[in-house]
Amino acid sequence: IDLLAQAAISVGVEIETSATVTQVEDPVVLAIPPQEVEALLGRPIDRPSAIRMACLDLGLSSLPEGAAHFALSADEPMYLSVQSQWAKIAHNGSTVHVAQYRRTGDSVERADLEAFADIVMPGWREQVLTSRYLPEMIVVHAAPSVAGRPAVDALGIEGVRIAGDWVGPHGMLADAATESGLAAAASLA
């Protein structure tokens, strides 16, 4: 985020935080989550539901003998991945990510994720250096649906466009965010 902010500033972007918007004089692209757009404008936006997951991140001194590096549950929308196997994100030891996708209203307990880790990596508890449980992570702000996601001009406000993983007809996650950002900018040019 810091590098992105520095790159933006280097090309003349002015970044303000905690500012109240009272008027828009120049065209603007709101590349923020939908709930922030709603708060900024003081009105709801028609959008699909977000996809959420519960996550347990583990910093292990080492992987237990015979531990799997990746596993999917056959019973639940759950997985385990040893992230440090493929990316250098741990100076020493291993970084493991255990997660379960959630339906709206469902809760996932830390114990559920730990139990899955017990099956896939027996003995992991003796290797824990640090852990973090995040029960409400947003994976994507709007799941694709038959109804589609809002268009970049869905707000109907002259000179204001939206962009993000929750906007536009194409892509998922970063692809959708990039595609909608480019479309929003092009529609304001």
N, C-alpha and C positions, 0 to 999 in steps of 0.2 A: 504494500500500500504506500509506503514511504517513497519507494522508487517511482511508482506511478504518479504520485503527487509531484515529485521533483521533475519528472518528464513533462507534466502538464504545465507547471510553472515556467519551465524553460522555453515553452512556446507561447507564453503570454497569458495563460489561464490564471485568473484570480480565484483563489479558494477561500471561502468564508464558511465557518461552522457556526451553528446555533444562531443563524440570522433569520429574522422573520421576513417573509416575502409579502410585500404589500402591493407591488406593481411589477409587471414585466414589460420593459421597454424594447428589449431586443429579443429575437427568437431564443428559445431555451429548450434543451432536452433534459427531462427529468429522468436520470439514470439511477433511480433509487427504488427500494422495495415498494410494492403496491400500498401497503399500510401507511408508509410515509407520504406517498402521493395523496392518499385519502386525508391524512392529518393536515398536510400542507394546504389542500384545497377546501377542507371542511365538508367533503361529501364522499359517499361511497363510490367505488368503481366496480363495474360488473366484470368479474374475473373468476376463473376456475380456482379450486382449492389448492393450497400448497401441499407438497409432499414432505413429510417429516420423518425423522428417524431418531432413535435413541442410540447413543454411541458410548462405548467404553474404550478409552485410549489407555494403553499400558506401556510403560517404559520398563523393560526387563533387563536385568544384568546379562542374561543370555537366554537363548531358547532352550527349553527342556529337551532332553534327548527324545528323538522321534516325533517332535512337534510338527504339525502340518504348517505349511507356509500360506495356504489358502484353503478355505472350506465354505461350502454353502449348506444350509440346512434344508432338508427335504420336507420338514414340517412347518416351518415358519419362514417369513421373508428376512432371513438372518444370514450374516456372513462374517468371516474372520479373515483378515489379511495381515501378513507380516510386512508392513510397509517398508521397513528398513532393508528388506531382502532386495528390493528393486531400486530404492532411492537412498542416497546418503543423507538421512535425516536424524541419525543418532551418532554421537561421537563414539560412544562405546555401547555395547549391548544391542538390544532390539526394540523396535517400536511396533506395537501390535494394535490393530484397530478391529474392534468387534462391534457390529452394528445390526440393528433390526429396524426395518421400515415399519411405520405406524399408520394405521387408519385413523381418520379423524375421531377423536374421543377415546381411542385406545391408549392405555399406558403400558410402558415397558419398564419393568423393574431392573435395577442393576443386577440383582441375583439371577435373572433370566440370561443376561449376557455372560455373566461369570460361569453359569452352568454350561453354556455352550463352549466357552473357552476350556472348561474342565474336560469336556469330551474330546476336543480337538488337540489340546496341548496339556495333557496331564502333567502336573507338577509346576505349572506356571506361577502359582501363588508364592512359591518359595523364591522366585526370581524377581519379584516386583520391587522396583526402585521408586516408581511413581505411578499414579493412575488418575484418570479424570473421567467422570461420568457426566454426559450431556444428554439429558432425557428429551429435549425438545429442539433438536437441530433442524433447520430448514434445508432440505436438499435442493429444492427448486420452488420458486414462489408461485408457480401455476403449472399444474400438470396439464399436458396436452389433452384435449377432449374433442368430441365431435363438434361442440359449439365453437371450438377454437379459442385462441387467446386474443386479448385486445390488440387492435391495430395501433400503430405509432401515433395516429391522430385521434384516438378514441375519446380523449377528453373533450373534444369539440371547442377548444379554446385557441383562438388565433395566435400563432407564434409559439405555441407550447406543444411539445411532443414528449412521448414516453419511450423508454428503452429499458431492456433488461431480460433476464431469463424467462420472464413471465409475459413478454410482449411479442407479437408477430406470429406469422404462420410457419416459420421455418426454424429448424434446429432445436437443440436441447442445451441447457446449461450455457457454457461460454459461447457456443455457436449461436444460440438464440440471442444472447446479449449483444454479441458483435453484429449479427445481421440486423437486429432492430435498431442498434445505435447508428449503423450506416444508413439505414432507411430513414430514420428520424432526421439525421443531418441532411440527407439529400432532399427530403421534403421541405426543408426550411431554406434551402439554397436559392 
